[in-house]
Amino acid sequence: MKVVFLFLVLLLQGCDRRGSLPEEKLKVLVNQELDPGDGDNRIVAFMEHQEWLYSYDRIAQRYQATDPRNDSNEDLQYVVLIYVDDSKRFLRVEVEVDRRAVVW
């Protein structure tokens, strides 16, 4: 019973007031701003407008971006993965949650 309660508490901490997870909000944001087929210039302009830190991984064919202003939960970092095709045109977005290491 205690395990179930702890799980629910942790789950609720990850939700905002409307009940959606930050990962889903980030996906919605990217999908509202980028259309499938949008090119490299549009993708980079979007990330810069959001003031995200980003890099491109040519092996995985994706951009990785984080918001340095994310202070909603110091133990979590959301990583936005924007996948592109061979011509660097937008295909899809995924969001991963990176649990930051606690330094004492």
N, C-alpha and C positions, 0 to 999 in steps of 0.2 A: 504494500500500500504506500509506503514511504517513497519507493522508487517511482511509482506512478505520479505522486504529488510533485516530486522533484522534477520529473520530466515536464509536467504541465507548467510549472513555474518557469523553467528555462524556455519553454516554447513561447509562453506569453511575453517574456522579456524581449524576444526577438521580433515581436509584432508591434506595429505602430497602432495608433488610435483606431484606424479603420480595419485593423486585423490583417492587412497584407504585409508580407515580409519585404524587407528592403531589397532583396534580390529581385523580386517580381517588379517592384517599382522601377528599378534600374533597367530591366528588360523592356518594360513599357516605354520608358523614356527614350531608349535607343531606337526601338521600333517605330515610335512616333516621328522621330527626326530623320531616320535613315530608311530609304526604300531599297529593296533588293536590286542590285545592279549599280547603286551609287558608287562612284569612283573614289580613289585614294584622296583626292583633294577635298571632297565633301566629308569623308570620314575624319580626316585630320582636322578640318575646320570645326567640325562638331565637337571633337574631344578638346580642342583648344578653347572653344567657347565655354565649355563646361569647366575649364581650368583643371583638367585631369592631367596627371603625369602618365605618359604612355610610351610604349616602345613597340617595335614590330618584330615578330619572330618569323623569319622567312621559311624556316623548316616546318613549323606548324601552320603557316599561312594565316596568321592572326595578329591583331593588335591586342596588347594587354594594357589596361588602363586602371588607375586607381585615383580616388579623390583624396588629395592630401588634407582637405578640410574636414574629412570624416572624423568627427569626435563624438558621435552618438554613443559609441561603445568602444572604449579604448582597447578592448581585447579582440576586436574583430576588424578585419579589413576586407572590403568587397572588391573583388577583381573582376572587371568587365572584360570579357573575351569577345572580340569582334572578328569573326571569321570571314575571310575573303577568298576569291578564286585566284587563278594564275595572273589575272590582270589587276589584282587588288580591288576587285569590286565586291561590295557588301553581299554576304550570303546569309549570315545569321549571327545572333548574339547569345552568349551564355554568361552567367554570373556565378563566380565561385566565392565561397566564404573562406578567408584565410584567418585562422586563429593565430594571433600574434603571440610570440613567446613573451612570458613575463620575466623581466630582468629585475633582480633584487639588489 
